């Protein structure tokens, strides 16, 4: 995703703190506060950033405005009181025990290029545009696709492990390989299995490969090798799809770092943690937000 954005002057919807803890390879305990609408992160096993008061995904609903496949179409997220919240900033990244919240932007077997509008207040989901026209993939995407909330790929930071590529200024993307076609705005609990280091026109655009916990085969897959065993050919298909989807428009194929191969789960967790910390710096305004909305 290549969205740009403008900074909103209004205050963020949550009071935020950076929790510094000893680093370990997995994330652990997430506890809940007394307010049923809010989730409170009390402890974690790695340096995690979260907010003192953020919304429990189960208490949110979506509201569509405008007609699908029009420039005005938006999918907003609302809390129980009807207040708009941001799917990027207000939904917690961490669910606990290596499980994360994932926001669906594009259901599998569809071609509309939907994405969180990082330049609009409350960051609703919209269809991407180019030169004033709605964007479509040249063919359907074969997996559910979306973002990890509370992550950000920093465009000012070069990744020494991936050709010194800079972040693409967006939340981290997720490719969910479960069998069910999901809905725009649906929030799933997923476990990461692998990551692909896509380089799109020189920008690093991580693809986290994950599976929803409610998928029938979720209990069978725990790491990259399990994906190859139980979903044979899927990792290659994902890489090839994202490598080639711009070619029909006359653009060069995208590249991949890290030897053109998917990483294991632990590396994917490292990427999630790093981009979560980058998001923390962004919302604390330790890094200039540019045109990004922080509301």
C-alpha angles and dihedrals in degrees: 000000000000102000122154125202149191125234116250117218095212119102121265116262095242139043107244137206135176111236111210113200136155112284120248133162097258139041120241141176124029114177132191130236126222095264107090092209095054135061122213122203106214104169142004138174098233136039099285130171120216139143130259091234122026132147127273104234090223090064095055130090133185130239123198120214122191127004123303115259093027130109091246097053115121135168110210127192118226133190125221091279093052094254116146117245133183120255088205101047107020103045112082117245095209124062094170140257094049093311123125138189115250125194115212114226100162122030116218117269094029132109106202108113100229123178144160109272098234090183096057131079111267089009099248122192114261139162111270119243138204122196089349095306129111115255125231132179112245089241137009120287109238099213138046108270134195146106145297108236119232094028130110135181103224112226090201095057123081118210109227092199095053108051093287088286118168124229120267096236094247139100115275115276124233128204107201111201101193121128099244124089106232132204131252108269095017113143115217133186106233139176118218117236106172144344136225121208102218118187111205114188089331096314124113111239110177119209113203111202110214143155131223114248091232094059113113092236097043093102090057099057126065105146143012095282091055090056090056090049101046100025100035114195094008098112091049091047092051092049093047093047093054092040094056109028094099095047095086087060091057097258125128120262117268118252132225129217130210093061093308089283134118117255126232125259096267091056090049089053089051091054091049092050093048094049090046088057090048089053089050091056090046097054091043086053092237084131121043110259095208106188096343119122113234093190 
